[in-house]
Amino acid sequence: MTKIKIGLLECDHVRDEFRHIAGDYRDRFPALIMPLAPEWEFVFYDVANSHFPASVDECDVYLCTGSKSSVYDDEPWIRDLKAFFRQIYAQQKIFLGVCFGHQMLAEALGGKVQKSAVGWCVGIHEFKMLDGERTAWMNPPKESLNLLMMCQDQVHQLPPDSTILASADDCPVAMFRVGERMLGVQAHPEFPLPYEEALMRSRVERIGAEKTAKGLESLSRPLHSTLMAQWMVAFVKSVL
């Protein structure tokens, strides 16, 4: 099998008190992806601490993680990441973004991200595929996916050449693509349920008691993180 080099752009790190659950992001994404794509080789870039690839050509695919930061924060590493995104786009590299990475895909290429009027989205949400936008890489096909969310910010304006693929009740731009080679999803398929629960319980004051309670209750619903990962892998393979 041909080795595919995937660069993980680490935009944050799991807090020390939660690392016993499933490690850091550099542990979680390989654990999610490698069973489905054993030919992929991960390379890690701690971009939150200004460690970037020397060249966009170092990897075949880039995957951008979530973050406690916002894509519109005026921090040097975020400005540098936006510039790197534009290189990814210009060089027609394949890209996958989750949560912050999904938002950065919009913001860096001319879209707009801001705090959502609905406040926090936490727990399991239903991502409904838009009619007419289901494609061959969404295999096996499914009309909706239950996925974990943990965010306040959302994409409010899409960049040029974008297509919305899925929406949720509290998140109109739940999944979208730019062109044919860049995909963003607002969810966290890499989060294990115990981690989502621990985060919610640690953020009750920020999220709000009522919304936290609803989020915790939602964790008993079926979860389709593995299927989302299958779709992400299939998306990459469809354009390699």
Secondary structure as GFF3:
##gff-version 3
##sequence-region A 1 240
A	DSSP	beta_strand	4	9	.	.	.	ID=ss1
A	DSSP	three_ten_helix	16	18	.	.	.	ID=ss2
A	DSSP	alpha_helix	19	22	.	.	.	ID=ss3
A	DSSP	alpha_helix	25	33	.	.	.	ID=ss4
A	DSSP	beta_strand	40	45	.	.	.	ID=ss5
A	DSSP	three_ten_helix	47	49	.	.	.	ID=ss6
A	DSSP	three_ten_helix	56	58	.	.	.	ID=ss7
A	DSSP	beta_strand	61	64	.	.	.	ID=ss8
A	DSSP	alpha_helix	76	90	.	.	.	ID=ss9
A	DSSP	beta_strand	94	98	.	.	.	ID=ss10
A	DSSP	alpha_helix	100	108	.	.	.	ID=ss11
A	DSSP	beta_strand	112	115	.	.	.	ID=ss12
A	DSSP	beta_strand	121	129	.	.	.	ID=ss13
A	DSSP	beta_strand	144	151	.	.	.	ID=ss14
A	DSSP	beta_strand	153	157	.	.	.	ID=ss15
A	DSSP	beta_strand	162	168	.	.	.	ID=ss16
A	DSSP	beta_strand	171	178	.	.	.	ID=ss17
A	DSSP	beta_strand	182	185	.	.	.	ID=ss18
A	DSSP	alpha_helix	193	202	.	.	.	ID=ss19
A	DSSP	alpha_helix	204	207	.	.	.	ID=ss20
A	DSSP	alpha_helix	209	218	.	.	.	ID=ss21
A	DSSP	alpha_helix	225	239	.	.	.	ID=ss22
###
